[in-house]
Structures are given as C-alpha cells and as structure tokens.
C-alpha cells in the first residue's frame, strides 16, 4: 500500500512539473495596481525609461484617455493618449517633445 501511495505521489509530481502552462508574463510595478488593468499600461511600461513614475489621469471619456507620468520630484515626464475606438496609443516625452510611440495596440 505504501509503495502504491509513493508511486502515485511521484507520478503526480512528475506530471505537475511537466505542465506547459506558465504564469502570465505581466509586469506590474508596485503602486500601479489601479493602472495595470488599462490596456495601454504594459506598452507604456515597456516604452518609458526605467524609473518610478506617478500616473495621473488628465481626462478619461468615451473617445480617449490622457495620462501624465511624473517622476519622483513631481516633474511631468511623459504624456499618454489612448484613443479608445481604434486602440491607438500615442506616447510622448514631454522634455524632448518627441513622440516615442504611436501605434495600434494588439488585443
């Protein structure tokens, strides 16, 4: 009886270890939990420089959502515009005034 239990345990352990389901690769920065559900969040985090940014909603209506990202000192660094009906994200660097991302997000 003991040998059967050990064998069942080993088989179960082996099958669990061979599972091909991996946890989703989602990066959520601490303090950004409320923003992480937004469809544009992963792309924003990918595109901006490493750093701790504070998100602020400027406007959020049926057509678009505008977010400002400020650094630790409160200086606005990036502006995000998400066009909802087309899923287009436009991300600009406020200091350089340059557009760093402008594309339709894949769903």
C-alpha positions as CSV (number, residue, x, y, z in Angstrom):
1,X,0.0,0.0,0.0
2,X,2.8,2.4,0.9
3,X,4.6,1.7,-2.4
4,X,1.4,2.5,-4.3
5,X,1.0,5.8,-2.5
6,X,4.6,6.8,-3.1
7,X,4.3,5.8,-6.8
8,X,1.1,7.9,-7.2
9,X,2.8,10.8,-5.5
10,X,5.8,10.6,-7.8
11,X,3.6,10.4,-10.9
12,X,1.6,13.4,-9.8
13,X,4.7,15.4,-9.0
14,X,6.2,14.5,-12.4
15,X,3.0,15.4,-14.3
16,X,2.7,18.7,-12.5
17,X,6.4,19.5,-13.2
18,X,5.9,18.8,-16.9
19,X,2.9,21.1,-17.3
20,X,3.3,23.6,-20.1
21,X,1.2,26.3,-18.5
22,X,3.3,29.2,-17.4
23,X,2.2,32.1,-15.3
24,X,1.3,35.1,-17.4
25,X,4.2,37.5,-18.1
26,X,2.7,40.6,-16.6
27,X,4.8,43.3,-15.1
28,X,3.0,45.4,-12.6
29,X,5.1,48.0,-10.7
30,X,4.3,48.4,-7.0
31,X,1.8,51.2,-6.6
32,X,0.5,50.9,-10.1
33,X,-2.2,48.3,-9.4
34,X,-5.1,50.6,-10.3
35,X,-3.4,51.4,-13.7
36,X,-2.4,47.8,-14.5
37,X,-5.9,47.0,-15.8
38,X,-5.7,49.6,-18.5
39,X,-5.0,48.1,-22.0
40,X,-2.2,50.6,-22.6
41,X,-0.3,50.0,-19.3
42,X,2.0,47.2,-20.5
43,X,3.1,49.2,-23.5
44,X,3.7,52.4,-21.5
45,X,5.9,50.5,-19.1
46,X,7.8,48.9,-22.0
47,X,8.4,52.1,-23.7
48,X,9.4,54.5,-21.0
49,X,12.8,54.6,-19.3
50,X,13.2,52.6,-16.1
51,X,12.0,54.6,-13.2
52,X,9.3,55.2,-10.7
53,X,6.6,57.3,-12.2
54,X,3.3,58.5,-10.8
55,X,0.3,58.2,-13.1
56,X,-2.3,60.9,-13.2
57,X,-5.5,60.9,-15.3
58,X,-6.0,64.2,-17.1
59,X,-9.1,63.1,-18.9
60,X,-11.0,59.8,-19.5
61,X,-14.1,59.9,-21.7
62,X,-15.7,57.8,-24.4
63,X,-13.2,58.8,-27.1
64,X,-9.8,58.9,-25.3
65,X,-7.8,58.7,-22.1
66,X,-5.0,61.1,-21.4
67,X,-2.5,60.2,-18.7
68,X,0.5,62.2,-17.4
69,X,3.5,60.4,-15.9
70,X,5.6,62.3,-13.3
71,X,8.9,61.4,-11.8
72,X,9.6,61.3,-8.0
73,X,10.1,65.0,-7.8
74,X,6.6,65.6,-9.4
75,X,8.0,66.8,-12.8
76,X,5.9,65.6,-15.7
77,X,8.0,63.4,-18.0
78,X,5.6,61.6,-20.3
79,X,2.1,62.1,-21.8
80,X,0.0,59.1,-22.9
81,X,-3.0,59.4,-25.2
82,X,-5.1,56.3,-25.7
83,X,-7.7,56.5,-28.5
84,X,-10.4,54.0,-27.4
85,X,-12.3,53.3,-30.6
86,X,-9.1,52.4,-32.5
87,X,-6.9,51.2,-29.6
88,X,-4.2,53.6,-30.7
89,X,-1.6,54.7,-28.1
90,X,0.4,57.8,-28.5
91,X,3.2,58.3,-26.0
92,X,5.3,61.5,-26.0
93,X,8.3,62.6,-24.0
94,X,7.4,66.0,-22.5
95,X,11.0,67.1,-22.0
96,X,12.2,66.3,-25.5
97,X,8.8,67.0,-27.0
98,X,9.3,63.8,-29.1
99,X,6.8,61.1,-29.9
100,X,8.3,57.8,-28.6
101,X,5.3,55.5,-29.5
102,X,2.4,55.8,-31.9
103,X,0.7,52.5,-32.9
104,X,-2.5,50.5,-32.6
105,X,-2.2,48.1,-29.7
106,X,-2.7,44.4,-30.4
107,X,-5.5,42.9,-28.4
